[in-house]
Amino acid sequence: MNILILGSGGREHSLAWAVKQNPKCDHLICAPGNAGMAQIANCMPLDINNGRDVVAFCGEHNIDFCIIGPEAPLAAGVADDLRAANILTFGPSAQAAQLEASKAFTKEICDASGAPTADYAHFKDAKAARAYIIQQGAPIVVKADGLAAGKGVIVAMTVQEALAAVDDMFDGSFGEAGAEVVIEEFMTGEEASFFVLSDGTSILPIGTAQDHKRAYDGDEGPNTGGMGAYSPAPVLTETVQAKALAEIVQPTIDEMAKRGTPYEGVLYAGFMIKDGQPRLVEYNARFGDPECQVLMMRLGAQALDVLIACAEHRLADAKINWADDHALTVVLAAKGYPNAYKKNTQINGLRAISQNSKAQIFHAGTALSNDKILATGGRVLNVTARGESLAAARAAAYDLIDQIDWSEGFYRTDIGWRAL
């Protein structure tokens, strides 16, 4: 098969790595890709949010299967355009991707399907939102309704912080994403991520993970897109997973089908778990980043088989063969992230590091220039390892980090602390 992966982050590099292990993959193209993906695939420039361009590219390069990595092309309807051109595609339609693209839409689905989630209110103007916050008090959660690159959620511990978040959103700090706002009850418990594939009717669970959002050790500092993750997540026991599937995920899939917008692709459900009861925090219409990296390390080549089964509506017959192992990834980020940081600093030592099925460095924000690997993003590398235990995977990941020479980077030293 000729396979195209859309995206340029650590998530897409890990997908590319897993796909490349499978003998069904004859030729792999990543668009636009990054310096790490260029080592295992052809990286080519392409406007991945333009469905017409993507369809034309697939025709020119005889693409048999397209995997859409990030949320933006999904919300833009690229999956719809590909399917209309009869190109086998992994990723939900624009209407189905509203489960991530609109917080208010997700709440509406939860109300209709009876899925347990936080109490909430939806606002289109700042005055009403401010009044609601003053009435409810803090802590409280303020969310930009639309896509805000993982930065549109403010967990406000004081009323003043919540009011400031509302003002920022309606003043345009988050662009169109903040034109409407959802304000939620602050939930307590332990947060974890559950990943399932859906072909519109059937569901296949493909793993659990837990990430670390705060920038610094001890869960201190500003929220980020994620500074590390591990899989499996101990809090998502088989009992809790069964409850989540029965009470939240399956009713959501059923409601989407009932509305004539079947959900086809990966559904990433973030849960808050307290006393064994999961409640929905959010849905994402794509793999998490950095959760995808640990899932792909554990799935390996079979990842391609189940993605194809999903796209071909054959999930009822698909199975996952899990090894009894653990994976952990540590994000190396540019100093200053998630705020201002230097770009185009050189990373040394990567080529000398031995990588295999148990140790991989997935690139997130890198570029190749004159045979030098440069850091171009905030989150730059995902140092990922597998082990028989979480402690072993953690030790292996940090051993890899010690071999990287990059003075402009930083990382958390406590990834996995909650489980360990």
C-alpha positions as CSV (number, residue, x, y, z in Angstrom):
1,M,0.0,0.0,0.0
2,N,1.0,3.6,-0.6
3,I,0.2,5.4,2.6
4,L,0.0,9.1,3.4
5,I,0.1,10.5,6.9
6,L,-0.9,14.2,7.4
7,G,0.8,16.1,10.1
8,S,4.2,17.1,11.4
9,G,4.3,16.4,15.2
10,G,5.3,13.8,17.6
11,R,1.9,12.1,17.2
12,E,2.4,11.7,13.5
13,H,6.0,10.5,13.8
14,S,4.9,7.7,16.1
15,L,2.1,6.8,13.8
16,A,4.6,6.7,10.9
17,W,7.0,4.6,12.9
18,A,4.3,2.0,13.7
19,V,2.9,2.0,10.1
20,K,6.4,1.5,8.7
21,Q,6.8,-1.7,10.8
22,N,3.9,-3.4,8.9
23,P,4.7,-5.3,5.7
24,K,1.4,-3.9,4.2
25,C,3.2,-0.5,3.9
26,D,5.1,-0.4,0.6
27,H,5.6,3.3,0.4
28,L,5.1,6.0,3.1
29,I,4.7,9.7,2.6
30,C,4.4,12.3,5.4
31,A,3.1,15.8,4.7
32,P,4.6,18.0,5.7
33,G,6.6,15.8,8.2
34,N,9.6,16.8,10.2
35,A,13.3,15.9,10.5
36,G,12.6,12.6,12.3
37,M,9.9,11.5,9.9
38,A,12.2,12.2,7.0
39,Q,14.4,9.3,8.2
40,I,11.7,6.7,7.6
41,A,9.4,8.3,5.0
42,N,9.3,10.8,2.1
43,C,8.4,14.2,3.6
44,M,6.6,16.5,1.1
45,P,5.1,20.0,1.4
46,L,1.3,20.2,1.4
47,D,-1.4,22.4,2.8
48,I,-3.1,19.7,4.9
49,N,-6.1,21.8,5.7
50,N,-7.1,22.2,2.1
51,G,-9.1,19.1,1.1
52,R,-8.9,19.8,-2.6
53,D,-5.1,20.0,-2.5
54,V,-4.9,16.8,-0.4
55,V,-7.2,14.9,-2.8
56,A,-5.1,16.0,-5.8
57,F,-1.9,15.0,-4.0
58,C,-3.3,11.5,-3.3
59,G,-4.2,11.2,-7.0
60,E,-0.7,12.3,-8.1
61,H,1.0,9.9,-5.7
62,N,-1.3,6.9,-6.0
63,I,-2.2,6.9,-2.3
64,D,-4.2,3.9,-1.2
65,F,-4.8,5.0,2.5
66,C,-4.7,8.4,4.2
67,I,-4.3,8.8,7.9
68,I,-5.2,12.3,9.3
69,G,-3.2,13.2,12.4
70,P,-4.1,16.6,13.7
71,E,-7.5,18.1,14.5
72,A,-7.4,21.2,12.2
73,P,-7.8,19.2,8.9
74,L,-10.5,17.1,10.4
75,A,-12.5,20.2,11.4
76,A,-11.9,21.6,7.9
77,G,-13.6,18.5,6.4
78,V,-10.5,17.0,4.7
79,A,-11.8,13.5,5.6
80,D,-15.1,14.3,3.8
81,D,-13.2,15.4,0.7
82,L,-11.1,12.3,0.7
83,R,-14.0,9.9,1.1
84,A,-15.9,11.8,-1.6
85,A,-13.0,11.0,-3.9
86,N,-13.1,7.3,-2.9
87,I,-9.8,7.4,-1.0
88,L,-9.6,5.1,2.0
89,T,-9.4,7.4,5.0
90,F,-8.8,7.3,8.7
91,G,-10.4,10.2,10.5
92,P,-13.9,11.5,11.3
93,S,-16.1,13.8,9.1
94,A,-16.2,17.5,9.9
95,Q,-19.6,17.0,11.5
96,A,-18.4,14.1,13.7
97,A,-15.2,16.0,14.6
98,Q,-17.4,18.6,16.3
99,L,-17.0,16.4,19.3
100,E,-13.6,18.1,19.6
101,A,-14.2,21.3,17.6
102,S,-17.1,22.5,19.8
103,K,-17.3,22.0,23.5
104,A,-21.0,23.0,23.5
105,F,-21.8,20.3,20.9
106,T,-20.1,17.7,23.1
107,K,-22.2,18.8,26.1
108,E,-25.3,18.6,23.9
109,I,-24.4,15.0,22.9
110,C,-23.8,14.1,26.6
111,D,-27.2,15.6,27.6
112,A,-28.9,13.6,24.8
113,S,-27.2,10.3,25.6
114,G,-27.2,10.6,29.4
115,A,-23.3,10.4,29.6
116,P,-22.1,11.6,33.0
117,T,-20.0,14.9,32.7
118,A,-19.5,18.2,34.6
119,D,-22.5,20.5,35.0
120,Y,-22.1,23.5,32.6
121,A,-23.5,26.6,31.0
122,H,-22.9,27.9,27.4
123,F,-22.4,31.6,26.7
124,K,-22.2,33.9,23.7
125,D,-21.5,37.1,25.5
126,A,-19.2,38.1,28.3
127,K,-21.7,39.8,30.6
128,A,-23.8,36.7,31.1
129,A,-20.7,34.5,31.5
130,R,-19.3,36.9,34.2
131,A,-22.6,36.9,36.1
132,Y,-22.7,33.1,36.0
133,I,-19.1,32.9,37.4
134,I,-19.9,35.3,40.2
135,Q,-23.0,33.3,41.1
136,Q,-21.2,29.9,41.0
137,G,-17.9,30.8,42.6
138,A,-14.5,29.1,42.2
139,P,-12.8,26.8,41.5
140,I,-14.4,26.7,38.0
141,V,-13.4,25.7,34.5
142,V,-13.6,28.2,31.6
143,K,-13.3,26.7,28.0
144,A,-13.2,28.3,24.6
145,D,-15.8,26.6,22.6
146,G,-13.7,26.0,19.5
147,L,-10.3,24.6,18.7
148,A,-7.5,26.5,20.5
149,A,-4.5,24.2,20.0
150,G,-4.8,22.7,23.4
151,K,-4.7,26.1,25.2
152,G,-8.3,27.0,25.4
153,V,-9.1,25.5,28.8
154,I,-8.5,27.6,32.0
155,V,-8.9,25.9,35.3
156,A,-9.5,28.9,37.5
157,M,-8.9,28.6,41.2
158,T,-10.3,32.1,41.9
159,V,-13.3,34.1,40.7
160,Q,-11.0,36.8,39.4
161,E,-8.9,34.3,37.4
162,A,-12.2,33.0,35.8
163,L,-13.4,36.5,35.0
164,A,-10.1,37.3,33.4
165,A,-10.3,34.1,31.3
166,V,-13.8,35.0,30.1
167,D,-12.6,38.6,29.2
168,D,-9.6,37.2,27.3
169,M,-11.7,34.8,25.3
170,F,-14.3,37.3,24.3
171,D,-11.6,39.9,23.6
172,G,-10.2,37.6,20.9
173,S,-7.1,36.1,22.7
174,F,-8.1,32.7,21.3
175,G,-9.4,33.9,17.9
176,E,-12.6,32.5,16.7
177,A,-12.3,29.6,19.2
178,G,-13.3,32.0,22.0
179,A,-16.3,33.5,20.3
180,E,-18.4,31.3,22.5
181,V,-17.5,29.9,25.9
182,V,-18.5,26.9,28.0
183,I,-18.2,27.2,31.8
184,E,-18.0,24.0,33.8
185,E,-18.1,22.7,37.3
186,F,-14.6,21.9,38.6
187,M,-14.4,18.1,38.9
188,T,-12.1,16.4,41.4
189,G,-10.5,13.0,41.0
190,E,-7.8,11.5,38.8
191,E,-7.7,12.3,35.1
192,A,-6.8,9.6,32.5
193,S,-7.3,9.1,28.8
194,F,-9.1,6.2,27.0
195,F,-8.7,5.6,23.3
196,V,-11.2,3.7,21.1
197,L,-11.6,3.2,17.4
198,S,-15.1,3.5,16.0
199,D,-16.3,2.6,12.5
200,G,-19.6,4.3,13.1
201,T,-21.2,1.3,14.8
202,S,-18.6,-1.0,16.3
203,I,-16.0,0.0,18.9
204,L,-12.5,-1.3,19.6
205,P,-10.7,-0.1,22.7
206,I,-7.0,0.4,21.9
207,G,-5.5,1.5,25.1
208,T,-5.3,3.9,28.1
209,A,-2.8,6.5,29.0
210,Q,-2.1,9.3,31.5
211,D,-0.3,12.6,30.6
212,H,1.3,15.4,32.5
213,K,0.0,18.8,31.5
214,R,2.0,21.2,33.7
215,A,5.4,22.4,32.6
216,Y,7.4,21.6,35.7
217,D,8.1,18.8,38.2
218,G,5.4,18.3,40.8
219,D,2.7,19.4,38.4
220,E,3.8,23.0,38.9
221,G,3.8,25.8,36.3
222,P,1.6,26.7,33.3
223,N,-0.5,24.2,31.4
224,T,1.1,22.8,28.2
225,G,0.1,20.5,25.4
226,G,1.7,17.7,27.5
227,M,5.1,17.1,28.9
228,G,5.0,13.3,29.0
229,A,2.8,10.3,29.2
230,Y,2.7,6.6,30.1
231,S,0.5,3.6,29.2
232,P,-1.4,1.8,30.6
233,A,-3.1,4.1,33.1
234,P,-3.6,2.1,36.4
235,V,-6.7,4.2,37.4
236,L,-8.5,2.9,34.3
237,T,-9.1,-0.6,35.6
238,E,-11.0,-3.1,33.6
239,T,-14.1,-2.3,35.7
240,V,-13.8,1.4,35.1
241,Q,-13.2,0.9,31.4
242,A,-16.3,-1.3,31.1
243,K,-18.3,1.4,32.9
244,A,-16.9,4.2,30.7
245,L,-17.7,2.2,27.5
246,A,-21.3,1.4,28.7
247,E,-22.2,4.8,30.1
248,I,-20.2,7.3,28.1
249,V,-18.5,6.1,24.9
250,Q,-21.1,3.7,23.4
251,P,-24.0,6.1,24.1
252,T,-22.0,8.8,22.3
253,I,-21.4,6.7,19.3
254,D,-25.1,5.6,19.2
255,E,-26.2,9.2,19.4
256,M,-23.9,10.3,16.6
257,A,-25.2,7.5,14.4
258,K,-28.8,8.4,15.3
259,R,-28.2,12.0,14.1
260,G,-26.9,10.7,10.7
261,T,-23.3,11.8,11.5
262,P,-21.6,8.4,12.4
263,Y,-18.3,8.7,14.1
264,E,-15.4,7.0,12.2
265,G,-11.9,7.2,13.5
266,V,-10.2,7.4,16.9
267,L,-12.1,8.8,19.7
268,Y,-10.0,10.1,22.6
269,A,-12.0,10.4,25.8
270,G,-10.6,12.2,28.7
271,F,-12.2,11.1,32.0
272,M,-12.1,12.3,35.6
273,I,-12.3,9.3,37.8
274,K,-13.5,9.4,41.4
275,D,-14.5,6.5,43.6
276,G,-14.5,4.2,40.5
277,Q,-16.9,6.4,38.5
278,P,-15.7,8.0,35.3
279,R,-17.1,11.4,34.1
280,L,-16.3,12.9,30.7
281,V,-13.9,15.8,30.7
282,E,-13.6,16.1,26.9
283,Y,-13.5,14.3,23.7
284,N,-10.8,14.7,21.0
285,A,-11.3,13.5,17.4
286,R,-7.7,12.4,17.0
287,F,-4.9,10.7,19.0
288,G,-3.5,12.6,21.9
289,D,0.0,14.0,21.8
290,P,2.0,12.7,23.6
291,E,-0.3,9.8,24.4
292,C,-0.2,8.5,20.9
293,Q,3.6,8.0,21.3
294,V,3.2,5.5,24.1
295,L,0.2,3.7,22.5
296,M,2.2,3.3,19.2
297,M,5.2,1.9,21.1
298,R,3.0,-0.7,22.6
299,L,0.9,-1.5,19.5
300,G,3.7,-1.6,16.9
301,A,2.9,-2.9,13.4
302,Q,-0.6,-4.1,14.3
303,A,-1.6,-0.4,14.5
304,L,-1.9,-0.2,10.7
305,D,-4.1,-3.3,10.6
306,V,-6.7,-1.9,13.1
307,L,-6.6,1.6,11.4
308,I,-7.4,-0.1,8.0
309,A,-10.1,-2.2,9.7
310,C,-11.7,0.9,11.1
311,A,-11.6,2.7,7.7
312,E,-13.1,-0.3,6.0
313,H,-15.9,-0.8,8.7
314,R,-14.5,-4.1,9.8
315,L,-13.9,-3.3,13.5
316,A,-16.3,-6.0,14.7
317,D,-13.8,-8.6,13.6
318,A,-10.6,-6.8,14.7
319,K,-8.5,-7.6,17.7
320,I,-5.6,-6.1,19.6
321,N,-2.8,-8.4,20.8
322,W,-1.4,-6.6,23.9
323,A,2.0,-7.4,25.3
324,D,2.1,-7.2,29.1
325,D,4.3,-4.2,29.1
326,H,4.5,-0.5,29.7
327,A,5.6,2.6,27.7
328,L,6.6,6.0,28.9
329,T,7.5,9.2,27.0
330,V,9.3,12.3,28.2
331,V,8.9,15.6,26.2
332,L,12.0,17.7,25.6
333,A,10.8,21.2,25.2
334,A,12.5,24.5,24.3
335,K,13.4,26.6,27.4
336,G,10.6,29.2,27.9
337,Y,7.8,26.9,26.5
338,P,4.8,27.3,26.7
339,N,5.7,31.0,26.5
340,A,8.3,32.6,24.3
341,Y,11.3,30.4,23.3
342,K,14.2,30.4,20.9
343,K,13.9,28.7,17.5
344,N,16.4,27.0,15.3
345,T,18.8,25.9,18.0
346,Q,20.9,22.9,17.1
347,I,20.3,19.5,18.7
348,N,23.4,17.2,18.8
349,G,23.9,13.5,19.5
350,L,20.7,12.1,18.1
351,R,22.3,10.1,15.2
352,A,24.5,8.2,17.6
353,I,21.6,6.9,19.7
354,S,20.6,3.3,19.1
355,Q,16.8,3.0,18.5
356,N,14.7,-0.1,18.3
357,S,11.3,-1.5,19.1
358,K,11.8,-0.6,22.8
359,A,13.4,2.8,22.5
360,Q,12.5,5.6,20.1
361,I,12.9,9.3,19.9
362,F,9.9,10.8,18.1
363,H,10.4,14.3,16.7
364,A,7.7,16.9,17.3
365,G,9.1,20.3,16.4
366,T,12.3,19.7,14.3
367,A,13.7,20.6,10.9
368,L,16.7,19.5,8.9
369,S,19.0,22.3,7.7
370,N,22.5,21.6,6.1
371,D,22.5,18.1,7.7
372,K,21.8,19.7,11.1
373,I,18.8,18.9,13.2
374,L,17.2,22.2,14.5
375,A,14.5,22.7,17.1
376,T,11.7,24.6,15.5
377,G,8.8,24.2,18.0
378,G,7.9,24.4,21.7
379,R,7.7,20.7,22.2
380,V,10.6,19.3,20.3
381,L,11.3,15.6,21.0
382,N,9.4,12.7,22.6
383,V,11.9,10.3,24.2
384,T,10.0,7.1,24.5
385,A,10.7,3.6,25.9
386,R,9.0,0.3,26.6
387,G,9.7,-2.0,29.6
388,E,8.3,-4.9,31.5
389,S,7.3,-2.5,34.2
390,L,6.6,1.2,34.3
391,A,9.7,1.8,36.4
392,A,11.8,0.0,33.7
393,A,10.3,2.0,30.9
394,R,10.9,5.2,32.9
395,A,14.5,4.4,33.6
396,A,15.1,3.6,29.9
397,A,13.6,6.8,28.7
398,Y,15.7,9.0,31.0
399,D,18.8,7.0,30.0
400,L,18.1,8.0,26.4
401,I,17.7,11.7,27.4
402,D,21.2,11.6,28.9
403,Q,22.6,10.9,25.5
404,I,21.0,14.0,23.9
405,D,23.1,17.2,23.7
406,W,20.8,20.2,23.6
407,S,21.5,23.0,25.9
408,E,18.4,25.0,25.0
409,G,16.0,22.2,26.1
410,F,14.3,21.3,29.3
411,Y,12.2,18.4,30.6
412,R,10.3,17.1,33.6
413,T,12.2,14.6,35.7
414,D,9.1,13.0,37.3
415,I,7.0,11.6,34.4
416,G,5.0,8.6,35.7
417,W,5.1,9.8,39.4
418,R,1.4,9.3,39.9
419,A,1.5,5.6,39.0
420,L,4.9,4.9,40.6
